[in-house]
Amino acid sequence: MNKKINVIKLIVAIAIPLAVGMLSSFITKDAMMSFNAMKKPPLAPPGILFPIAWTILYILMGISSYIIYVYDAKNDTSSLNLKNKCLSLYAIQLIFNFFWSIIFFKFKLYIFAFAWLIILWILVFKLMWESKKISKVVSYLLIPYLAWMAFAAYLNIGVAILN
């Protein structure tokens, strides 16, 4: 990783997942209101926690993508391929992240959303695994995201069973 932080690139890297999350939230805002009235499994946190948690997670994701993006592959084909693979995995998982909320909240396809979330979890795990070759920091920054998705899977299947 470069020792000097490019603030503009870092801000853009953080803004991208935040924008994706805000757009997904905007699309599902009406459906999320009805979610508050649904039966939820034990340990379901209050609704106010979700936007706080996701904001933190999106910031961590953005920092992770920045570290991958500024990685100097030194014109080495295998390093460049690794960087591109990690950026591709990042983009794909972000797309999956975007659509999960829509599938779950807007379309109320809870079982399909659960399967979608499992695929997302696998994508993020694979991103963590591959990106640790670039920087272990990237993997560490994604641990809360992976843990939150495991918790989201519990909530997702709980809602599917209870409703």
LINBELCOR-V617133 format. One record per helix or strand of 3 or more residues. SS is the DSSP state (hx for helix, st for strand). FROM is the first residue (numbers start at 1). LEN is the number of residues. If there is no record, write none. Layout:
ss/from/len
SS/FROM/LEN
SS/FROM/LEN
This chain:
ss/from/len
hx/7/29
hx/47/23
hx/77/30
hx/110/22
hx/136/27
